[in-house]
Amino acid sequence: MDSHIRTWLKDITQAIQEINSFLPVKKDFSDFQQDIKTKRAIERNVEIIGEAMSRILKNQS
């Protein structure tokens, strides 16, 4: 496996772990919408996942 792909997969794994750590077991969606810090942190991690996936797919072509 390409070392770049391995790095991007680690980035995805870390982003998922961070998202999980930001969310308690139960959180009401309206509470989540009001929690701007958590919302932005999760949005950023979703962006990281998307960017890593895009690079992996481009690398496969």
Distance bins in CASP14 RR format, pairs under 12 A and 6 or more apart:
PFRMAT RR
TARGET T0000
AUTHOR 0000-0000-0000
RMODE 2
METHOD distances of the structure
MODEL  1
1 7 0 0 0 0 0 1 0 0 0 0 0
1 8 0 0 0 0 0 1 0 0 0 0 0
1 9 0 0 0 0 1 0 0 0 0 0 0
1 10 0 0 0 0 0 1 0 0 0 0 0
1 56 0 0 0 0 0 1 0 0 0 0 0
1 59 0 0 0 0 0 1 0 0 0 0 0
1 60 0 0 0 0 0 1 0 0 0 0 0
2 8 0 0 0 0 1 0 0 0 0 0 0
2 9 0 0 0 0 0 1 0 0 0 0 0
2 55 0 0 0 0 0 1 0 0 0 0 0
2 56 0 0 0 0 1 0 0 0 0 0 0
2 58 0 0 0 0 0 1 0 0 0 0 0
2 59 1 0 0 1 0 0 0 0 0 0 0
2 60 0 0 0 0 1 0 0 0 0 0 0
3 9 0 0 0 0 0 1 0 0 0 0 0
3 10 0 0 0 0 0 1 0 0 0 0 0
3 59 0 0 0 0 0 1 0 0 0 0 0
4 10 0 0 0 0 0 1 0 0 0 0 0
4 11 0 0 0 0 0 1 0 0 0 0 0
4 52 0 0 0 0 0 1 0 0 0 0 0
4 55 1 0 0 1 0 0 0 0 0 0 0
4 56 0 0 0 0 1 0 0 0 0 0 0
4 58 0 0 0 0 0 1 0 0 0 0 0
4 59 1 0 0 1 0 0 0 0 0 0 0
4 60 0 0 0 0 0 1 0 0 0 0 0
5 11 0 0 0 0 0 1 0 0 0 0 0
5 12 0 0 0 0 0 1 0 0 0 0 0
5 52 0 0 0 0 1 0 0 0 0 0 0
5 53 0 0 0 0 0 1 0 0 0 0 0
5 55 0 0 0 0 1 0 0 0 0 0 0
5 56 1 0 1 0 0 0 0 0 0 0 0
5 57 0 0 0 0 0 1 0 0 0 0 0
5 58 0 0 0 0 0 1 0 0 0 0 0
5 59 1 0 0 1 0 0 0 0 0 0 0
5 60 0 0 0 0 1 0 0 0 0 0 0
6 12 0 0 0 0 0 1 0 0 0 0 0
6 13 0 0 0 0 0 1 0 0 0 0 0
6 52 0 0 0 0 0 1 0 0 0 0 0
6 55 0 0 0 0 0 1 0 0 0 0 0
6 56 0 0 0 0 0 1 0 0 0 0 0
6 59 0 0 0 0 0 1 0 0 0 0 0
7 13 0 0 0 0 0 1 0 0 0 0 0
7 14 0 0 0 0 0 1 0 0 0 0 0
7 52 0 0 0 0 1 0 0 0 0 0 0
7 55 0 0 0 0 1 0 0 0 0 0 0
7 56 0 0 0 0 0 1 0 0 0 0 0
7 59 0 0 0 0 0 1 0 0 0 0 0
8 14 0 0 0 0 0 1 0 0 0 0 0
8 15 0 0 0 0 0 1 0 0 0 0 0
8 48 0 0 0 0 1 0 0 0 0 0 0
8 49 0 0 0 0 1 0 0 0 0 0 0
8 50 0 0 0 0 1 0 0 0 0 0 0
8 51 0 0 0 0 1 0 0 0 0 0 0
8 52 1 0 1 0 0 0 0 0 0 0 0
8 53 1 0 0 1 0 0 0 0 0 0 0
8 54 0 0 0 0 1 0 0 0 0 0 0
8 55 1 0 1 0 0 0 0 0 0 0 0
8 56 1 0 1 0 0 0 0 0 0 0 0
8 57 0 0 0 0 0 1 0 0 0 0 0
8 58 0 0 0 0 0 1 0 0 0 0 0
8 59 0 0 0 0 1 0 0 0 0 0 0
8 60 0 0 0 0 0 1 0 0 0 0 0
9 15 0 0 0 0 0 1 0 0 0 0 0
9 16 0 0 0 0 0 1 0 0 0 0 0
9 49 0 0 0 0 0 1 0 0 0 0 0
9 52 1 0 0 1 0 0 0 0 0 0 0
9 53 0 0 0 0 1 0 0 0 0 0 0
9 55 0 0 0 0 0 1 0 0 0 0 0
9 56 1 0 0 1 0 0 0 0 0 0 0
9 59 0 0 0 0 0 1 0 0 0 0 0
10 16 0 0 0 0 0 1 0 0 0 0 0
10 17 0 0 0 0 0 1 0 0 0 0 0
10 48 0 0 0 0 0 1 0 0 0 0 0
10 49 0 0 0 0 0 1 0 0 0 0 0
10 52 0 0 0 0 1 0 0 0 0 0 0
10 56 0 0 0 0 0 1 0 0 0 0 0
11 17 0 0 0 0 0 1 0 0 0 0 0
11 18 0 0 0 0 0 1 0 0 0 0 0
11 45 0 0 0 0 1 0 0 0 0 0 0
11 47 0 0 0 0 0 1 0 0 0 0 0
11 48 1 0 1 0 0 0 0 0 0 0 0
11 49 1 0 0 1 0 0 0 0 0 0 0
11 50 0 0 0 0 1 0 0 0 0 0 0
11 51 0 0 0 0 1 0 0 0 0 0 0
11 52 1 0 1 0 0 0 0 0 0 0 0
11 53 0 0 0 0 1 0 0 0 0 0 0
11 54 0 0 0 0 0 1 0 0 0 0 0
11 55 0 0 0 0 1 0 0 0 0 0 0
11 56 0 0 0 0 0 1 0 0 0 0 0
12 18 0 0 0 0 0 1 0 0 0 0 0
12 19 0 0 0 0 0 1 0 0 0 0 0
12 45 0 0 0 0 1 0 0 0 0 0 0
12 46 0 0 0 0 0 1 0 0 0 0 0
12 47 0 0 0 0 0 1 0 0 0 0 0
12 48 1 0 0 1 0 0 0 0 0 0 0
12 49 1 0 1 0 0 0 0 0 0 0 0
12 50 0 0 0 0 1 0 0 0 0 0 0
12 51 0 0 0 0 1 0 0 0 0 0 0
12 52 1 0 1 0 0 0 0 0 0 0 0
12 53 1 0 0 1 0 0 0 0 0 0 0
12 54 0 0 0 0 0 1 0 0 0 0 0
12 55 0 0 0 0 0 1 0 0 0 0 0
12 56 0 0 0 0 1 0 0 0 0 0 0
13 19 0 0 0 0 0 1 0 0 0 0 0
13 20 0 0 0 0 0 1 0 0 0 0 0
13 45 0 0 0 0 0 1 0 0 0 0 0
13 48 0 0 0 0 0 1 0 0 0 0 0
13 49 0 0 0 0 1 0 0 0 0 0 0
13 52 0 0 0 0 1 0 0 0 0 0 0
14 20 0 0 0 0 0 1 0 0 0 0 0
14 21 0 0 0 0 0 1 0 0 0 0 0
14 45 0 0 0 0 1 0 0 0 0 0 0
14 48 0 0 0 0 1 0 0 0 0 0 0
14 49 0 0 0 0 1 0 0 0 0 0 0
14 52 0 0 0 0 1 0 0 0 0 0 0
15 21 0 0 0 0 0 1 0 0 0 0 0
15 22 0 0 0 0 0 1 0 0 0 0 0
15 41 0 0 0 0 0 1 0 0 0 0 0
15 42 0 0 0 0 1 0 0 0 0 0 0
15 43 0 0 0 0 0 1 0 0 0 0 0
15 44 0 0 0 0 1 0 0 0 0 0 0
15 45 1 0 1 0 0 0 0 0 0 0 0
15 46 1 0 0 1 0 0 0 0 0 0 0
15 47 0 0 0 0 1 0 0 0 0 0 0
15 48 1 0 1 0 0 0 0 0 0 0 0
15 49 1 0 1 0 0 0 0 0 0 0 0
15 50 0 0 0 0 1 0 0 0 0 0 0
15 51 0 0 0 0 1 0 0 0 0 0 0
15 52 1 0 0 1 0 0 0 0 0 0 0
15 53 0 0 0 0 0 1 0 0 0 0 0
16 22 0 0 0 0 0 1 0 0 0 0 0
16 23 0 0 0 0 0 1 0 0 0 0 0
16 42 0 0 0 0 0 1 0 0 0 0 0
16 45 1 0 0 1 0 0 0 0 0 0 0
16 46 0 0 0 0 1 0 0 0 0 0 0
16 48 0 0 0 0 1 0 0 0 0 0 0
16 49 1 0 0 1 0 0 0 0 0 0 0
16 50 0 0 0 0 0 1 0 0 0 0 0
16 52 0 0 0 0 0 1 0 0 0 0 0
16 53 0 0 0 0 0 1 0 0 0 0 0
17 23 0 0 0 0 0 1 0 0 0 0 0
17 45 0 0 0 0 1 0 0 0 0 0 0
17 48 0 0 0 0 0 1 0 0 0 0 0
17 49 0 0 0 0 0 1 0 0 0 0 0
18 38 0 0 0 0 0 1 0 0 0 0 0
18 41 1 0 0 1 0 0 0 0 0 0 0
18 42 0 0 0 0 1 0 0 0 0 0 0
18 43 0 0 0 0 0 1 0 0 0 0 0
18 44 0 0 0 0 1 0 0 0 0 0 0
18 45 1 0 1 0 0 0 0 0 0 0 0
18 46 0 0 0 0 0 1 0 0 0 0 0
18 48 0 0 0 0 1 0 0 0 0 0 0
18 49 0 0 0 0 0 1 0 0 0 0 0
19 32 0 0 0 0 0 1 0 0 0 0 0
19 38 0 0 0 0 1 0 0 0 0 0 0
19 39 0 0 0 0 0 1 0 0 0 0 0
19 41 0 0 0 0 1 0 0 0 0 0 0
19 42 1 0 1 0 0 0 0 0 0 0 0
19 43 0 0 0 0 1 0 0 0 0 0 0
19 44 0 0 0 0 1 0 0 0 0 0 0
19 45 1 0 1 0 0 0 0 0 0 0 0
19 46 1 0 0 1 0 0 0 0 0 0 0
19 47 0 0 0 0 0 1 0 0 0 0 0
19 48 0 0 0 0 1 0 0 0 0 0 0
19 49 0 0 0 0 1 0 0 0 0 0 0
20 27 0 0 0 0 0 1 0 0 0 0 0
20 41 0 0 0 0 0 1 0 0 0 0 0
20 42 0 0 0 0 1 0 0 0 0 0 0
20 45 0 0 0 0 1 0 0 0 0 0 0
21 38 0 0 0 0 0 1 0 0 0 0 0
21 41 0 0 0 0 1 0 0 0 0 0 0
21 42 0 0 0 0 0 1 0 0 0 0 0
21 45 0 0 0 0 0 1 0 0 0 0 0
22 32 0 0 0 0 1 0 0 0 0 0 0
22 35 0 0 0 0 1 0 0 0 0 0 0
22 37 0 0 0 0 1 0 0 0 0 0 0
22 38 1 0 1 0 0 0 0 0 0 0 0
22 39 0 0 0 0 1 0 0 0 0 0 0
22 40 0 0 0 0 0 1 0 0 0 0 0
22 41 1 0 1 0 0 0 0 0 0 0 0
22 42 1 0 1 0 0 0 0 0 0 0 0
22 43 0 0 0 0 0 1 0 0 0 0 0
22 44 0 0 0 0 0 1 0 0 0 0 0
22 45 0 0 0 0 1 0 0 0 0 0 0
22 46 0 0 0 0 0 1 0 0 0 0 0
23 29 0 0 0 0 0 1 0 0 0 0 0
23 31 0 0 0 0 0 1 0 0 0 0 0
23 32 1 0 0 1 0 0 0 0 0 0 0
23 35 0 0 0 0 1 0 0 0 0 0 0
23 38 1 0 0 1 0 0 0 0 0 0 0
23 39 0 0 0 0 0 1 0 0 0 0 0
23 41 0 0 0 0 0 1 0 0 0 0 0
23 42 1 0 0 1 0 0 0 0 0 0 0
23 45 0 0 0 0 0 1 0 0 0 0 0
24 31 0 0 0 0 1 0 0 0 0 0 0
24 32 0 0 0 0 1 0 0 0 0 0 0
24 35 0 0 0 0 0 1 0 0 0 0 0
24 38 0 0 0 0 1 0 0 0 0 0 0
26 32 0 0 0 0 0 1 0 0 0 0 0
27 33 0 0 0 0 0 1 0 0 0 0 0
27 34 0 0 0 0 0 1 0 0 0 0 0
27 35 0 0 0 0 1 0 0 0 0 0 0
27 38 0 0 0 0 1 0 0 0 0 0 0
27 39 0 0 0 0 0 1 0 0 0 0 0
27 42 0 0 0 0 0 1 0 0 0 0 0
28 34 0 0 0 0 1 0 0 0 0 0 0
28 35 0 0 0 0 0 1 0 0 0 0 0
29 35 0 0 0 0 0 1 0 0 0 0 0
29 38 0 0 0 0 0 1 0 0 0 0 0
29 39 0 0 0 0 0 1 0 0 0 0 0
30 39 0 0 0 0 0 1 0 0 0 0 0
31 38 0 0 0 0 1 0 0 0 0 0 0
31 39 0 0 0 0 0 1 0 0 0 0 0
32 38 1 0 0 1 0 0 0 0 0 0 0
32 39 1 0 0 1 0 0 0 0 0 0 0
32 40 0 0 0 0 0 1 0 0 0 0 0
32 41 0 0 0 0 0 1 0 0 0 0 0
32 42 0 0 0 0 1 0 0 0 0 0 0
32 43 0 0 0 0 0 1 0 0 0 0 0
33 39 1 0 0 1 0 0 0 0 0 0 0
33 40 0 0 0 0 0 1 0 0 0 0 0
33 42 0 0 0 0 0 1 0 0 0 0 0
33 43 0 0 0 0 0 1 0 0 0 0 0
35 41 0 0 0 0 1 0 0 0 0 0 0
35 42 0 0 0 0 1 0 0 0 0 0 0
35 43 0 0 0 0 0 1 0 0 0 0 0
36 42 0 0 0 0 0 1 0 0 0 0 0
36 43 0 0 0 0 0 1 0 0 0 0 0
37 43 0 0 0 0 0 1 0 0 0 0 0
37 44 0 0 0 0 0 1 0 0 0 0 0
38 44 0 0 0 0 0 1 0 0 0 0 0
38 45 0 0 0 0 0 1 0 0 0 0 0
39 45 0 0 0 0 0 1 0 0 0 0 0
39 46 0 0 0 0 0 1 0 0 0 0 0
40 46 0 0 0 0 0 1 0 0 0 0 0
40 47 0 0 0 0 0 1 0 0 0 0 0
41 47 0 0 0 0 0 1 0 0 0 0 0
41 48 0 0 0 0 0 1 0 0 0 0 0
42 48 0 0 0 0 0 1 0 0 0 0 0
42 49 0 0 0 0 0 1 0 0 0 0 0
43 49 0 0 0 0 0 1 0 0 0 0 0
43 50 0 0 0 0 0 1 0 0 0 0 0
44 50 0 0 0 0 0 1 0 0 0 0 0
44 51 0 0 0 0 0 1 0 0 0 0 0
45 51 0 0 0 0 0 1 0 0 0 0 0
45 52 0 0 0 0 0 1 0 0 0 0 0
46 52 0 0 0 0 0 1 0 0 0 0 0
46 53 0 0 0 0 0 1 0 0 0 0 0
47 53 0 0 0 0 0 1 0 0 0 0 0
47 54 0 0 0 0 0 1 0 0 0 0 0
48 54 0 0 0 0 0 1 0 0 0 0 0
48 55 0 0 0 0 0 1 0 0 0 0 0
49 55 0 0 0 0 0 1 0 0 0 0 0
49 56 0 0 0 0 0 1 0 0 0 0 0
50 56 0 0 0 0 1 0 0 0 0 0 0
50 57 0 0 0 0 1 0 0 0 0 0 0
50 58 0 0 0 0 0 1 0 0 0 0 0
51 57 0 0 0 0 0 1 0 0 0 0 0
51 58 0 0 0 0 0 1 0 0 0 0 0
52 58 0 0 0 0 0 1 0 0 0 0 0
52 59 0 0 0 0 0 1 0 0 0 0 0
53 59 0 0 0 0 0 1 0 0 0 0 0
53 60 0 0 0 0 0 1 0 0 0 0 0
54 60 0 0 0 0 0 1 0 0 0 0 0
54 61 0 0 0 0 0 1 0 0 0 0 0
55 61 0 0 0 0 0 1 0 0 0 0 0
END
